[in-house]
């Protein structure tokens, strides 16, 4: 969230919401034992889609900031396109596509993905 320049106070507020969140599984109309989650967003939370987009944008930006791979559209280099939860990677060759994929994988692991 710091990468997206979100104020520290708002980051702490969001962390507080997620810090002690727990989940349970419902089987045959009975709620089983609650457990604490370490990753992910809360289902139905109004912030969930926003937080996913923030993390995705940060991961993609950090992954590809120094990569010269991709194609040119109107003189602008483009190496990925995103729409909702879909990502299309763009490259001129298979090895270039593998480089992009590897870099995204390495960076995403730092985010817990």
Secondary structure, 3 states (H helix, E strand, C coil): CCCCCCCHHHHHHHHHHHHCCEECCEECCEECCCEECCCCCCCCCCCHHHHHHHHHHHHHHHHHCCCCCCEEECCEEECEEEECCEEEECCCCHHHHHHHHHHHHHHHHHCCC
